[in-house]
Amino acid sequence: MKHAPNGLSTLALAAAVTAISGVAAFADGPILVTSAEDSGEDTLRAALETAAKSDSLTQILVATDSDIEVSSTLVYAGKAPLAIHGMGQNVKTDVDTTMLNISQGANLTVTDVSFKGPGKFGIENQGGTGRGIFVDIRDDQTGVVSFFLSDVEISGFSDYGVLISDCDVVENCGAGRGGRGNGSDASILVRLNDVEIDDNGNGHFDADGLRVDERGPGDIFFYAKESEFTKSGADGVELDEGQDGSVFATTVDSKFDDNGDYCDENVLGSFLPDETEGEFEDGEVQEADIPGPVTGSPDDGCFEREVALFESGSVKEYEIGIDFDDGFDIDEAGPGDLWSLIVDTSVKGNHDEGLDFGEEDAGNLKLGVWNAETISNTDDGLKIVESGAGNLSALLAKLTAKDNGGYGADLQQIDEGTLTVNVDKSRTSGNNDGEETGLKVDQLGSGEATLRVVGSEIEDGIKAKNVKVIEE
């Protein structure tokens, strides 16, 4: 990322205005921000207020000689598209607040401006709902809502680094699978180039680096190139599509590293019961006899408790654990497909799965992975689950999956549908206990299933259930 300029010559300013003026036609030209003050004439806050009165695309050029420091949220309340162009400046705050709120779901473009929060959040220093950028999509929106960032860094916010919400219950929307809320008819397009989203979401439970919640019939289109999603308290990126609609996600030359550790085991481990899991015969144990939900910890939301009962009502099994998060998480529920392409991408050191993609209900899941590394993630390096009526097809080419706490790659097809997995020139080693943990492929429903492994080194073995395995 570039640093804020020490000075801005008349020639440089003229060149910048000319450059952005080529993007679109303007009635009155771009709005110039020449003051680094929080508010007042020629400030960014004033520019956003002026832009909100326009019915057409407004371009703002941040031309200050120094960074901009604010003490409260910058709001753009217009519906027309907005573009903010900087020259390497930071917009920063030392208070726990949302930096930029796009309150009417407008299309947003930001180039060469970074957003810096106070940082230093954690489970022992929790925050509120301070977000880097919040886009709140209106219930009546249609078409495509676009969100473009280029040469931007977003860091140090207690809540999401970026939240794009097409969900009428916002914070309570939940994941795609089992998620709540309703949304507009609009689709969401996210395009990121040379973007760093780092050290966000460490102020409370389940706050991601970048999150998109899409409800209603729209799709999610996500494209990230040369971008980094690191050290988020929850997932580095989470895309949740919860009703009709599909998800299409591509990453190229990007990183999803060291995410998902807000629920710090060193702090929370002592609050777990002595017996964190159990399995019983019918009638042996009642639910009142097993450990209840964890209470009294720094954040009780960090604990997962799952209980399965027999028809008699007695406990079949239970498990209680700390809820960590992933590098890149996609949930697609309801009718619609999930297609993803992961190219030249690093997925390392995440505290749950590295890549965790799930497609539920009617629809297909298609995955292509090329020259990616899933290394030292606490659970599976790559977990792919297709459930409901639909097919799962995956190509893992030049994948390196090693030293993960779970499987190197775990692919499952549940219910009706075919399963086709091709592994080419890939390598797995050192995953879990090293016995049939390199590659797991299961057909748990009905339909044909084939795993083809070509020119690969699966040092820690293959586990396949109801699958025809071909090794060449």
Helices and strands as residue ranges (DSSP letters): H 10-21, E 31-33, H 44-51, E 58-62, E 68-69, E 74-76, E 82-92, E 100-102, E 108-116, E 133-136, E 144-155, E 162-166, G 170-172, E 187-198, E 210-214, E 220-225, E 228-230, E 237-241, E 247-252, E 255-257, H 265-268, G 269-271, E 277-279, G 287-289, G 300-302, E 303-309, E 315-322, E 328-332, E 338-343, E 346-348, E 355-359, E 365-370, E 373-375, E 382-386, E 392-397, E 400-402, E 409-413, E 419-424, E 427-429, E 439-443, E 449-454, E 457-458, E 462-465, E 468-471
